[in-house]
Amino acid sequence: MKNRISSERVDLFDPNIYITIFFDIIGEVDTELLLSAVNKAFTRFEATMSRIVLLDDGEAYYEKMPVSACTVKTTQQDIISLIKENEKIPFSLETGELMRVFVRPSSNKSTVLTMAHHLVGDGKSIVYFIESIMKALIEKPQPYSKLHLITEDSLPKESQQPLWMRWWTNGFNRSWKKSGKVFGYDDYYRLHYVYWEERESVILMEEFLNEDVKIIHKKATAAKVSINSYIITAFLKANMNMSKAGLAVNARIDNNRTMSNQASGISIDYAYNDKLPFERNAQEVHRRIYKKLSRPVNKYFILRFMQRFQSSLIDSIMMHIYGLYDNKVTFKLSKIMGYKSGGRTSIGITNLTKIDIENTYNDYHIEKLYFIPPVVSYSRQTVGIVTSESGMTITYHCMSDTYNEEKKHNFEKAMKILLD
């Protein structure tokens, strides 16, 4: 049976879809052994051993290959400039280039940058890939992990959408069959070059040591909210023009540790109320988040919703919003789905929480792990949060064509709010 791309179809043509994590390995690491460990990690997952086949009828699927086309190289380049350079180079999905890894060795540590297309996995997937690198480095045996895709059948029955939703999406599909077209890899590359021609990433970063994390945790506990809700509230307070936040949601129902895109998403509408204490605002943010998470139909909505549309119709949205394709059906759907400027989320937030892998592997130790989620096309800016034994890091990511000093000020203000 072919591993058809369905719930993650929107990732195929989105030009800003790269998940980036970089971290330090503390210890005397032999560079050749580390490069070998990365190559071994590629062979441990079906996702990194696959290529994306795009058929003439518009359907796409993962095809397993005998040899991985993912790459690993050494570098002495600055990490941020390396990210900016590589985001402009499209991944060769048709040959299986779904991930690029860079190793920057120094005397007492090695910095590792992983840059992955979302089709190879979500943020947690990359964490498990890092675990595989570290285990391969100390020659610890590992099982092979098959691809695990989210389908309609794999989602909880409680997340079923109402019948009228099927009728509504079928209406779009019928209209698309009459007026639409199929897009191929030539379109994929054209879109990528058009998007990146006049923009690049702007990335801001903050590190919180363990004592700082304890302070934030204590404040969140006192307010009776999660750290995630507390951090989101800090961003809303720092920029009170924001009123819509999107949150990535872990959809690994069976808690598997393989590589694939198993993330859902929800959004909340809330503008910070400066007439209320911070804690009351945080409680309202928390209430709205968990109200949606408690209802499977909301928690898994986007995963079911995306599978109901014709694949090429989903592709057409990306082509349309960047000026490469015009169609009335596409225009209407892109507006409904929030891809037009008026419907885009104010900020997208992904919290990997505390990574569920070891930090120490014999003589090697992971430190300073930073997670940079992509600025996907339905969001204006994104925030990545991850916690490890060495503390918590928060990154802010937006595009140069929308960046200004006010955004930098708001990020710094949000970081200060967390510890005030």
C-alpha angles and dihedrals in degrees: 000000000000119000096235119201106235121131090035095044094115088064093063097074101022104114094206102054106116120130112209130193126169130179144161126253106208115210141057098304120184104226095215091051090050092050089049090049091054091050090049090051089055089060093051095070130057088214094063090044093056140084129207115248115201113197129209091250091058098255119129134196144171115260118195116231131202092235129032117244092200112115141220125192139168120244142173092200124122109266097234094047088048090055092049091049095049098043088067092055110079117229112248094234093170091062095041102260097147099142139032122197126191127193121202109190125201136167100280104012145024124222115215123200119194117191113183137178110238090240089069091056151302128270094282089051090059090049089055089047089054089051088053091052091052093047091048089050090060091038095245113162116248134190123240113257118215124213113273113198127184112239132171089260093053095055122090114273088231088068094064113132123229120273093247088063090061091051091048095050092043088057090057091048093052091050091047093053089057098048110014136091141209121257126212141190092283087063091045092056094042091053092048094053093045092051097047098038095092105019141059137180124281110201127187122185140194130185124205118197120221093265089054091048089053090054092051091045091051092051093047091049091050089052089048093237136113121263087246092057089045093053093046090052090052090056092047091051093047090056112025091183087075115092106158127060126184120206129198112227127205107241098181094128094178094038091240118175100216130116119263138100104282100156129119127185144216134187134210131202112220135137117201112256109216090192089070129065117262091250093057091050090049090051091053092048089048092049093052093048096049093043088063095040091052091060113069091203088062098036094054098026098112093048093056094037096056093050093059096068131080108265095234091050089059090049090051091061091066092045090049102048091053094050101255100110137029125201131145094226091050092047092052095046095045090054093049091048093052100251093125116086095255094056101041117117116257090228137356119215128195119183115187086188115206108345112247096220132090118269096205126058110179104291095354128086131189116227140165099020114186125191121201115186119201124262092241117201097260093056134066097207138357138213126206122201128185133165127204136162090280094055140271130307128198124194130191119207129187138142125269092237091063100033124109138158091265090065091052089049092050092051092050089046091052091051090051092049090058092063101032 
